[in-house]
């Protein structure tokens, strides 16, 4: 088989389900390129973008914002179970920009108060917002 099926699943349901020649994802150990017929693998994912080169057109690439999760590769099926995920076409840029500003304000406030836990939560929220904005720029 010269292609694989890529599925992205969130608590809300299936976010993405297509065939692909190549997928690039970011694991906690670094970037991982996935090709058809790859050996079985499981990897923890970082908050980052997912690049999917689809089979319908050599130049067709789908970008998906992934906010952490796990990827399993087995029998030409790449399954990503993510905390949350959005395709580039579905990202509300205005909402992502508001989330970015809110997270920046919360981070600054937490650092001023020396609240380490609040600063960590705000940093993660900021990272997620920036990731969504980066993915949306691929339109």
Secondary structure, 3 states (H helix, E strand, C coil): CCCEEEEEEECCEEEEEEEEEEEEEEECCEEEEEECCCCCEEEEEEEEEEEEEECCCCCCEEEEEEEEEEEEEECCEEEEEECCEEEHHHCCHHHHHHHHHHHHHHHHHHHHCCCHHHHHHHHHHHHHHHHHHHHHCCC
